[in-house]
Structure formats: structure tokens, C-alpha cells
Amino acid sequence: MKELKELIDLLDKKEQRITVLLCFLFGAALLFFLLISLPEKMHYLKTVSSLRSKEKSYEIAAQKTSEKREEWLKWQQTQKDLEEIRNKYFYEKEIQPKLRLDLERIFSEAGVRVSSIEFNYSELKKEKVNRVNITFNLRSSYSSLKRFIHLVEVFPKFLVIEKIDFVSIESAQEILELRVVLAGYYES
């Protein structure tokens, strides 16, 4: 500070006034630019704040889009799975010939005798499929009955044992006579 005073003392009065005037003008110009730039700074801060808000909104929207895309892919996979189930496990519309062949195969593999087969068809509107109930009398040994139940359970088409009623049991020959109701499903 002392050096600055010595430097100013070296100047004459006119130079000192010009220096003071230039300092004043410089200070005024600086103050003017600060006052002019203040609204610009406020506008800049608002814009930055708005940008951050929009970035957060974008991140949320991107996350929701990603979640919706994943959900859509899951629904597509579900639709493929349903189509596979329809093609693989349901019978076609012309169910009776194919179903009869499948039943004959199960009966012969299980070693059971069957009589009086009846087919009753019903429509399941809510599920958008049809059901056929196959009712028949079955005569077999206990081991053949177990094999028959197992074959129905592992059969690739939707065949379900709905009901088994014991009609008679011949204990001497260990022969069972049953009334069985199977359900098969096919598309409408």
C-alpha cells in the first residue's frame, strides 16, 4: 500500500485526476456490467434448475419405458407359451378320432378293459376352450389301475381324471370295476 502511495505521488495533479476519473469510470463500468449480468445469471440458474428437473423427468420416463418394455416382452413370451400349450397340449377341433386313438393306446398300455364309452361335450366360454367328458366302465386289477392313472397323468395332451367311482370289487380275483370320467380339452 505504501508503494502505491509513492507511485501516486510521482504523478502530477492532472494525471492524478485522470487516474481517479479512469478508476471511477472503470468501477462504474464494472458495476454496470455486474448489474446487467445479474438477470442473466438468474436466468442461467433457472435454466440449469429447469434442465435438472427435466433430466429427472426423463430418467423417470426412461425407467417407466424400460419397465413397460420388459412387461411387454413378458406378455409376448406368455402369448408364445399359450400358443405352445394350445398346439402341444390341446386337441384340435376334430377331437373325437384323435381322442379315441389316444384312449385305446392308454387302455392297451395299462392293460385294462373298458366298456360303454360316452362322450359329453361342453363349452367353457370364460376359458375360451371346450371340454369333452369321457365316461366309461373300467375293469382291471389294482396294479393295472395304477398304471392307467399314471399313463393319464403323464400323457402329453390335457386329459384329466375327473371322477372315479368304485362299482364293485371282486376280492377273490382282485378285480376292480370302476366308473371313470376323464376330461379332455380342445380349442373352440
PASE-808146 format. One line per 5 residues: number of its first residue (from 0); for each residue x, y, z of N, C-alpha, C. Coordinates in nm, 4 decimals. Layout:
<nodes>
NUM) X,Y,Z,X,Y,Z,X,Y,Z | ...
</nodes>
This chain:
<nodes>
0) 0.0811,-0.1174,0.0000,0.0000,0.0000,0.0000,0.0879,0.1273,0.0000 | 0.1965,0.1224,0.0727,0.2894,0.2347,0.0809,0.3499,0.2615,-0.0559 | 0.3814,0.1604,-0.1289,0.4395,0.1735,-0.2616,0.3398,0.2373,-0.3569 | 0.2118,0.2029,-0.3422,0.1092,0.2610,-0.4265,0.0988,0.4112,-0.4029 | 0.1089,0.4555,-0.2768,0.1059,0.5997,-0.2437,0.2258,0.6706,-0.3042
5) 0.3408,0.6107,-0.2981,0.4601,0.6705,-0.3563,0.4454,0.6828,-0.5066 | 0.3827,0.5831,-0.5675,0.3612,0.5842,-0.7109,0.2639,0.6957,-0.7486 | 0.1601,0.7158,-0.6708,0.0621,0.8218,-0.6977,0.1264,0.9585,-0.6754 | 0.2124,0.9716,-0.5771,0.2818,1.0990,-0.5519,0.3713,1.1393,-0.6688 | 0.4179,1.0464,-0.7445,0.5016,1.0766,-0.8594,0.4212,1.1439,-0.9717
10) 0.2911,1.1220,-0.9708,0.2055,1.1816,-1.0741,0.1724,1.3250,-1.0373 | 0.1543,1.4099,-1.1393,0.1136,1.5463,-1.1100,-0.0373,1.5485,-1.0897 | -0.0962,1.6655,-1.0603,-0.2360,1.6794,-1.0234,-0.3261,1.6379,-1.1396 | -0.2932,1.6772,-1.2587,-0.3754,1.6464,-1.3732,-0.3775,1.4955,-1.3972 | -0.2624,1.4326,-1.3884,-0.2527,1.2883,-1.4080,-0.3264,1.2160,-1.2959
15) -0.3202,1.2716,-1.1741,-0.3921,1.2094,-1.0629,-0.5431,1.2147,-1.0868 | -0.5935,1.3330,-1.1358,-0.7364,1.3453,-1.1635,-0.7782,1.2485,-1.2753 | -0.6964,1.2379,-1.3771,-0.7282,1.1462,-1.4874,-0.7290,1.0021,-1.4355 | -0.6337,0.9681,-1.3515,-0.6269,0.8320,-1.2948,-0.7488,0.8048,-1.2082 | -0.7879,0.9018,-1.1247,-0.9057,0.8855,-1.0393,-1.0297,0.8716,-1.1272
20) -1.0387,0.9579,-1.2299,-1.1528,0.9517,-1.3209,-1.1579,0.8168,-1.3927 | -1.0425,0.7694,-1.4400,-1.0380,0.6379,-1.5065,-1.0764,0.5256,-1.4090 | -1.0300,0.5370,-1.2859,-1.0662,0.4357,-1.1838,-1.2159,0.4408,-1.1574 | -1.2704,0.5635,-1.1483,-1.4130,0.5780,-1.1257,-1.4917,0.5203,-1.2442 | -1.4493,0.5552,-1.3676,-1.5151,0.5022,-1.4869,-1.5041,0.3488,-1.4927
25) -1.3856,0.3006,-1.4599,-1.3678,0.1542,-1.4577,-1.4604,0.0904,-1.3554 | -1.4693,0.1500,-1.2350,-1.5584,0.0987,-1.1307,-1.7033,0.1067,-1.1733 | -1.7430,0.2198,-1.2375,-1.8804,0.2351,-1.2842,-1.9116,0.1318,-1.3927 | -1.8160,0.1135,-1.4856,-1.8364,0.0148,-1.5920,-1.8482,-0.1253,-1.5326 | -1.7653,-0.1530,-1.4353,-1.7697,-0.2840,-1.3695,-1.9033,-0.3031,-1.2986
30) -1.9493,-0.2021,-1.2261,-2.0783,-0.2070,-1.1574,-2.1920,-0.2211,-1.2586 | -2.1818,-0.1443,-1.3702,-2.2822,-0.1531,-1.4753,-2.2908,-0.2961,-1.5303 | -2.1754,-0.3553,-1.5618,-2.1752,-0.4915,-1.6156,-2.2240,-0.5929,-1.5132 | -2.1935,-0.5725,-1.3875,-2.2442,-0.6627,-1.2834,-2.3962,-0.6534,-1.2739 | -2.4489,-0.5303,-1.2776,-2.5937,-0.5122,-1.2711,-2.6626,-0.5687,-1.3957
35) -2.6021,-0.5515,-1.5117,-2.6582,-0.6045,-1.6359,-2.6537,-0.7576,-1.6344 | -2.5479,-0.8158,-1.5826,-2.5312,-0.9612,-1.5867,-2.6110,-1.0331,-1.4774 | -2.6577,-0.9606,-1.3765,-2.7330,-1.0239,-1.2683,-2.8589,-1.0940,-1.3194 | -2.9441,-1.0293,-1.4020,-3.0599,-1.1029,-1.4545,-3.0190,-1.2217,-1.5420 | -2.9099,-1.2045,-1.6170,-2.8623,-1.3155,-1.6991,-2.8194,-1.4332,-1.6107
40) -2.7551,-1.4019,-1.5004,-2.7125,-1.5069,-1.4076,-2.8344,-1.5762,-1.3476 | -2.9364,-1.4960,-1.3111,-3.0591,-1.5539,-1.2553,-3.1266,-1.6426,-1.3602 | -3.1312,-1.5946,-1.4841,-3.1892,-1.6732,-1.5929,-3.1100,-1.8030,-1.6130 | -2.9802,-1.7948,-1.6065,-2.8936,-1.9120,-1.6191,-2.9240,-2.0126,-1.5080 | -2.9354,-1.9643,-1.3843,-2.9629,-2.0542,-1.2717,-3.1001,-2.1204,-1.2864
45) -3.2005,-2.0438,-1.3327,-3.3336,-2.1008,-1.3545,-3.3281,-2.2062,-1.4652 | -3.2544,-2.1778,-1.5704,-3.2423,-2.2721,-1.6820,-3.1738,-2.4004,-1.6364 | -3.0698,-2.3863,-1.5559,-2.9998,-2.5047,-1.5034,-3.0945,-2.5854,-1.4150 | -3.1700,-2.5178,-1.3313,-3.2661,-2.5858,-1.2446,-3.3721,-2.6575,-1.3283 | -3.4230,-2.5888,-1.4307,-3.5226,-2.6499,-1.5200,-3.4631,-2.7708,-1.5920
50) -3.3392,-2.7590,-1.6346,-3.2717,-2.8697,-1.7025,-3.2591,-2.9909,-1.6101 | -3.2214,-2.9673,-1.4861,-3.2097,-3.0781,-1.3885,-3.3451,-3.1443,-1.3665 | -3.4499,-3.0620,-1.3567,-3.5852,-3.1156,-1.3382,-3.6252,-3.2000,-1.4585 | -3.5954,-3.1513,-1.5777,-3.6287,-3.2266,-1.6991,-3.5452,-3.3534,-1.7107 | -3.4200,-3.3482,-1.6656,-3.3363,-3.4690,-1.6664,-3.3955,-3.5748,-1.5742
55) -3.4434,-3.5315,-1.4564,-3.5072,-3.6266,-1.3636,-3.6336,-3.6839,-1.4259 | -3.7130,-3.5968,-1.4898,-3.8350,-3.6442,-1.5566,-3.8003,-3.7436,-1.6666 | -3.6946,-3.7138,-1.7405,-3.6519,-3.8040,-1.8468,-3.6079,-3.9385,-1.7894 | -3.5324,-3.9360,-1.6811,-3.4867,-4.0607,-1.6191,-3.6056,-4.1435,-1.5733 | -3.7054,-4.0780,-1.5121,-3.8254,-4.1495,-1.4672,-3.8995,-4.2075,-1.5872
60) -3.9144,-4.1252,-1.6919,-3.9829,-4.1721,-1.8129,-3.9054,-4.2880,-1.8777 | -3.7746,-4.2767,-1.8819,-3.6923,-4.3846,-1.9400,-3.7061,-4.5123,-1.8580 | -3.7095,-4.4989,-1.7256,-3.7254,-4.6159,-1.6394,-3.8632,-4.6793,-1.6613 | -3.9678,-4.5958,-1.6679,-4.1021,-4.6489,-1.6924,-4.1103,-4.7146,-1.8291 | -4.0470,-4.6542,-1.9288,-4.0449,-4.7129,-2.0629,-3.9754,-4.8480,-2.0601
65) -3.8660,-4.8552,-1.9884,-3.7930,-4.9817,-1.9757,-3.8787,-5.0871,-1.9059 | -3.9472,-5.0464,-1.7998,-4.0352,-5.1398,-1.7287,-4.1485,-5.1869,-1.8184 | -4.2071,-5.0937,-1.8936,-4.3168,-5.1296,-1.9847,-4.2663,-5.2211,-2.0952 | -4.1455,-5.1950,-2.1443,-4.0879,-5.2808,-2.2477,-4.0662,-5.4221,-2.1930 | -4.0139,-5.4317,-2.0709,-3.9948,-5.5631,-2.0092,-4.1287,-5.6335,-1.9910
70) -4.2296,-5.5584,-1.9456,-4.3626,-5.6175,-1.9280,-4.4181,-5.6640,-2.0627 | -4.3979,-5.5827,-2.1668,-4.4447,-5.6196,-2.2996,-4.3753,-5.7467,-2.3476 | -4.2439,-5.7571,-2.3227,-4.1703,-5.8775,-2.3616,-4.2211,-5.9998,-2.2852 | -4.2530,-5.9796,-2.1567,-4.3092,-6.0908,-2.0782,-4.4441,-6.1345,-2.1345 | -4.5268,-6.0370,-2.1737,-4.6573,-6.0708,-2.2317,-4.6396,-6.1411,-2.3658
75) -4.5404,-6.0990,-2.4424,-4.5123,-6.1676,-2.5689,-4.4717,-6.3122,-2.5417 | -4.3869,-6.3313,-2.4403,-4.3438,-6.4670,-2.4056,-4.4629,-6.5489,-2.3562 | -4.5500,-6.4846,-2.2782,-4.6700,-6.5529,-2.2300,-4.7572,-6.5948,-2.3468 | -4.7711,-6.5064,-2.4439,-4.8511,-6.5377,-2.5615,-4.7890,-6.6557,-2.6375 | -4.6563,-6.6575,-2.6497,-4.5891,-6.7709,-2.7149,-4.6115,-6.8988,-2.6356
80) -4.6025,-6.8877,-2.5020,-4.6251,-7.0044,-2.4168,-4.7673,-7.0569,-2.4329 | -4.8652,-6.9652,-2.4368,-5.0041,-7.0070,-2.4552,-5.0243,-7.0736,-2.5905 | -4.9611,-7.0186,-2.6920,-4.9715,-7.0784,-2.8250,-4.9092,-7.2182,-2.8249 | -4.7964,-7.2322,-2.7572,-4.7325,-7.3646,-2.7470,-4.8226,-7.4620,-2.6716 | -4.8840,-7.4142,-2.5628,-4.9760,-7.5001,-2.4868,-5.0923,-7.5420,-2.5753
85) -5.1494,-7.4456,-2.6492,-5.2615,-7.4784,-2.7381,-5.2209,-7.5832,-2.8413 | -5.1043,-7.5637,-2.9010,-5.0609,-7.6551,-3.0065,-5.0168,-7.7912,-2.9532 | -4.9561,-7.7907,-2.8361,-4.8955,-7.9137,-2.7846,-4.9900,-7.9949,-2.6955 | -5.0709,-7.9282,-2.6129,-5.1464,-7.9982,-2.5104,-5.2969,-8.0072,-2.5363 | -5.3489,-7.9202,-2.6236,-5.4913,-7.9251,-2.6536,-5.5138,-8.0080,-2.7795
90) -5.6302,-8.0678,-2.7864,-5.6697,-8.1377,-2.9075,-5.7179,-8.0358,-3.0097 | -5.7192,-8.0776,-3.1371,-5.7729,-7.9920,-3.2416,-5.9248,-7.9981,-3.2360 | -5.9895,-7.9199,-3.3249,-6.1361,-7.9135,-3.3269,-6.1990,-8.0495,-3.3536 | -6.1397,-8.1259,-3.4425,-6.1885,-8.2617,-3.4704,-6.1286,-8.3556,-3.3665 | -6.1827,-8.3507,-3.2465,-6.1217,-8.4180,-3.1313,-6.1488,-8.5679,-3.1277
95) -6.2675,-8.6121,-3.1661,-6.3075,-8.7484,-3.1372,-6.2182,-8.8559,-3.1994 | -6.1805,-8.8506,-3.3272,-6.0949,-8.9579,-3.3805,-5.9594,-8.9666,-3.3099 | -5.8955,-8.8514,-3.2895,-5.7645,-8.8493,-3.2234,-5.7771,-8.8935,-3.0787 | -5.8820,-8.8483,-3.0104,-5.9028,-8.8845,-2.8700,-5.9285,-9.0341,-2.8558 | -6.0065,-9.0899,-2.9452,-6.0325,-9.2353,-2.9398,-5.9026,-9.3140,-2.9553
100) -5.8185,-9.2727,-3.0493,-5.6903,-9.3416,-3.0684,-5.6023,-9.3301,-2.9436 | -5.5980,-9.2099,-2.8850,-5.5181,-9.1903,-2.7635,-5.5711,-9.2760,-2.6488 | -5.7028,-9.2808,-2.6329,-5.7624,-9.3624,-2.5256,-5.7333,-9.5107,-2.5470 | -5.7473,-9.5593,-2.6705,-5.7178,-9.7002,-2.6991,-5.5725,-9.7321,-2.6653 | -5.4824,-9.6397,-2.6983,-5.3408,-9.6605,-2.6663,-5.3194,-9.6674,-2.5148
105) -5.3817,-9.5759,-2.4404,-5.3683,-9.5764,-2.2931,-5.4274,-9.7045,-2.2354 | -5.5463,-9.7435,-2.2833,-5.6109,-9.8650,-2.2318,-5.5257,-9.9884,-2.2584 | -5.4685,-9.9969,-2.3782,-5.3876,-10.1154,-2.4094,-5.2562,-10.1162,-2.3307 | -5.1918,-9.9984,-2.3161,-5.0668,-9.9930,-2.2383,-5.0914,-10.0240,-2.0916 | -5.2057,-9.9839,-2.0386,-5.2363,-10.0077,-1.8980,-5.2863,-10.1500,-1.8755
110) -5.3353,-10.2132,-1.9802,-5.3872,-10.3491,-1.9669,-5.5231,-10.3516,-1.8989 | -5.6102,-10.2593,-1.9311,-5.7443,-10.2539,-1.8714,-5.8484,-10.2799,-1.9799 | -5.9656,-10.3273,-1.9349,-6.0788,-10.3479,-2.0268,-6.1802,-10.2382,-2.0004 | -6.2329,-10.1853,-2.1099,-6.3249,-10.0716,-2.0996,-6.4508,-10.1038,-2.1778 | -6.5634,-10.0581,-2.1226,-6.6905,-10.0756,-2.1940,-6.7758,-9.9502,-2.1790
115) -6.8757,-9.9401,-2.2643,-6.9758,-9.8311,-2.2681,-6.9143,-9.6919,-2.2537 | -6.8399,-9.6524,-2.3570,-6.7777,-9.5200,-2.3589,-6.8798,-9.4174,-2.4074 | -6.8924,-9.3082,-2.3318,-6.9833,-9.1987,-2.3678,-6.9027,-9.0688,-2.3742 | -6.9354,-8.9861,-2.4729,-6.8703,-8.8558,-2.4885,-6.9744,-8.7459,-2.4658 | -6.9444,-8.6541,-2.3747,-7.0316,-8.5386,-2.3491,-6.9490,-8.4116,-2.3695
120) -6.9954,-8.3266,-2.4601,-6.9220,-8.2050,-2.4962,-6.9819,-8.0842,-2.4249 | -6.8930,-7.9948,-2.3806,-6.9394,-7.8700,-2.3188,-6.8426,-7.7581,-2.3552 | -6.8971,-7.6365,-2.3565,-6.8177,-7.5198,-2.3935,-6.7869,-7.4391,-2.2679 | -6.6602,-7.4065,-2.2495,-6.6179,-7.3213,-2.1382,-6.5925,-7.1823,-2.1955 | -6.6948,-7.0987,-2.1931,-6.6867,-6.9681,-2.2598,-6.5823,-6.8782,-2.1972
125) -6.5757,-6.8775,-2.0659,-6.4814,-6.7887,-1.9969,-6.3374,-6.8256,-2.0308 | -6.3081,-6.9546,-2.0376,-6.1724,-7.0007,-2.0650,-6.1429,-7.0084,-2.2142 | -6.2472,-6.9939,-2.2990,-6.2344,-6.9974,-2.4447,-6.1812,-7.1315,-2.4947 | -6.2205,-7.2378,-2.4277,-6.1894,-7.3734,-2.4722,-6.3146,-7.4588,-2.4555 | -6.3097,-7.5774,-2.5126,-6.4190,-7.6731,-2.4965,-6.3674,-7.7944,-2.4206
130) -6.4608,-7.8619,-2.3565,-6.4240,-7.9810,-2.2791,-6.5121,-8.0953,-2.3258 | -6.4514,-8.2122,-2.3294,-6.5283,-8.3333,-2.3554,-6.5082,-8.4252,-2.2349 | -6.6191,-8.4682,-2.1773,-6.6127,-8.5654,-2.0679,-6.6312,-8.7038,-2.1283 | -6.5404,-8.7931,-2.0983,-6.5449,-8.9300,-2.1467,-6.5769,-9.0173,-2.0266 | -6.6932,-9.0796,-2.0310,-6.7371,-9.1648,-1.9199,-6.7355,-9.3088,-1.9689
135) -6.6787,-9.3991,-1.8871,-6.6713,-9.5399,-1.9265,-6.6570,-9.6274,-1.8027 | -6.6880,-9.7556,-1.8220,-6.6677,-9.8561,-1.7173,-6.5329,-9.9215,-1.7425 | -6.4590,-9.9396,-1.6368,-6.3239,-9.9938,-1.6474,-6.3139,-10.1149,-1.5564 | -6.2602,-10.2245,-1.6087,-6.2359,-10.3470,-1.5302,-6.0873,-10.3746,-1.5337 | -6.0279,-10.3882,-1.4138,-5.8836,-10.4133,-1.4104,-5.8415,-10.4599,-1.2721
140) -5.7166,-10.5003,-1.2654,-5.6561,-10.5291,-1.1355,-5.6097,-10.3966,-1.0753 | -5.5713,-10.4016,-0.9497,-5.5261,-10.2797,-0.8829,-5.3987,-10.2261,-0.9498 | -5.3049,-10.3133,-0.9850,-5.1804,-10.2679,-1.0484,-5.2077,-10.2073,-1.1869 | -5.3035,-10.2647,-1.2623,-5.3401,-10.2068,-1.3918,-5.4070,-10.0715,-1.3736 | -5.4862,-10.0564,-1.2689,-5.5495,-9.9274,-1.2401,-5.4435,-9.8213,-1.2104
145) -5.3431,-9.8594,-1.1305,-5.2343,-9.7659,-1.1010,-5.1615,-9.7258,-1.2297 | -5.1350,-9.8222,-1.3154,-5.0668,-9.7951,-1.4416,-5.1542,-9.7036,-1.5292 | -5.2859,-9.7298,-1.5324,-5.3788,-9.6457,-1.6097,-5.3752,-9.5010,-1.5581 | -5.3815,-9.4819,-1.4280,-5.3787,-9.3463,-1.3687,-5.2464,-9.2775,-1.4023 | -5.1378,-9.3515,-1.3915,-5.0063,-9.2942,-1.4237,-4.9996,-9.2521,-1.5715
150) -5.0481,-9.3386,-1.6606,-5.0440,-9.3059,-1.8039,-5.1275,-9.1823,-1.8355 | -5.2408,-9.1662,-1.7700,-5.3234,-9.0472,-1.7918,-5.2510,-8.9233,-1.7393 | -5.1858,-8.9348,-1.6239,-5.1152,-8.8197,-1.5651,-4.9971,-8.7735,-1.6503 | -4.9246,-8.8659,-1.7117,-4.8065,-8.8281,-1.7900,-4.8375,-8.8098,-1.9385 | -4.9620,-8.8305,-1.9762,-4.9995,-8.8181,-2.1161,-4.9773,-8.6743,-2.1627
155) -4.9218,-8.6540,-2.2838,-4.8862,-8.5181,-2.3275,-5.0050,-8.4250,-2.3531 | -5.1211,-8.4764,-2.3838,-5.2393,-8.3919,-2.4039,-5.3098,-8.3723,-2.2701 | -5.3930,-8.2665,-2.2650,-5.4688,-8.2412,-2.1415,-5.5792,-8.3452,-2.1274 | -5.5512,-8.4473,-2.0523,-5.6507,-8.5468,-2.0109,-5.6467,-8.5490,-1.8593 | -5.7620,-8.5288,-1.7986,-5.7681,-8.5190,-1.6532,-5.8711,-8.6180,-1.6026
160) -5.8343,-8.6894,-1.4975,-5.9317,-8.7786,-1.4340,-6.0217,-8.6926,-1.3470 | -6.1474,-8.6829,-1.3861,-6.2439,-8.6007,-1.3133,-6.3033,-8.6770,-1.1951 | -6.3297,-8.8070,-1.2191,-6.4019,-8.8814,-1.1152,-6.3773,-9.0308,-1.1337 | -6.3660,-9.1005,-1.0233,-6.3575,-9.2468,-1.0241,-6.4553,-9.2979,-0.9182 | -6.5521,-9.3775,-0.9618,-6.6472,-9.4407,-0.8695,-6.6238,-9.5914,-0.8717
165) -6.6127,-9.6506,-0.7551,-6.5972,-9.7948,-0.7463,-6.7353,-9.8577,-0.7582 | -6.7532,-9.9428,-0.8612,-6.8814,-10.0100,-0.8829,-6.8826,-10.1412,-0.8055 | -6.7782,-10.2195,-0.8221,-6.7686,-10.3449,-0.7461,-6.6227,-10.3860,-0.7343 | -6.5980,-10.4660,-0.6315,-6.4629,-10.5171,-0.6082,-6.4757,-10.6676,-0.5896 | -6.4126,-10.7443,-0.6763,-6.4115,-10.8901,-0.6637,-6.2826,-10.9271,-0.5913
170) -6.2942,-10.9511,-0.4620,-6.1746,-10.9733,-0.3812,-6.1065,-11.1056,-0.4115 | -6.1811,-11.2037,-0.4546,-6.1196,-11.3336,-0.4839,-6.0239,-11.3218,-0.6024 | -6.0627,-11.2499,-0.7049,-5.9773,-11.2363,-0.8233,-5.9018,-11.1032,-0.8239 | -5.9242,-11.0236,-0.7236,-5.8642,-10.8898,-0.7134,-5.8921,-10.8054,-0.8372 | -6.0150,-10.8100,-0.8839,-6.0573,-10.7326,-0.9996,-6.1472,-10.6183,-0.9508
175) -6.1187,-10.4979,-1.0040,-6.1968,-10.3797,-0.9696,-6.2834,-10.3420,-1.0892 | -6.4073,-10.3037,-1.0609,-6.4913,-10.2473,-1.1655,-6.5218,-10.1044,-1.1240 | -6.4870,-10.0097,-1.2144,-6.4960,-9.8677,-1.1826,-6.5748,-9.7938,-1.2894 | -6.6323,-9.6831,-1.2484,-6.6933,-9.5889,-1.3423,-6.6010,-9.4675,-1.3428 | -6.5379,-9.4392,-1.4574,-6.4363,-9.3344,-1.4673,-6.4867,-9.2225,-1.5588
180) -6.4568,-9.0997,-1.5171,-6.4869,-8.9832,-1.6007,-6.3548,-8.9106,-1.6254 | -6.3166,-8.9037,-1.7545,-6.1985,-8.8284,-1.7960,-6.2456,-8.7008,-1.8643 | -6.1642,-8.5975,-1.8566,-6.1938,-8.4733,-1.9283,-6.0784,-8.4430,-2.0229 | -6.1145,-8.4155,-2.1466,-6.0174,-8.3737,-2.2473,-6.0529,-8.2334,-2.2938 | -5.9532,-8.1563,-2.3342,-5.9779,-8.0158,-2.3695,-5.9325,-7.9891,-2.5113
185) -6.0106,-7.9069,-2.5805,-5.9766,-7.8686,-2.7176,-6.0225,-7.7263,-2.7433 | -5.9619,-7.6661,-2.8446,-5.9951,-7.5260,-2.8768,-6.1267,-7.5190,-2.9505 | -6.1966,-7.4060,-2.9289,-6.3232,-7.3872,-2.9993,-6.3014,-7.3329,-3.1378
</nodes>
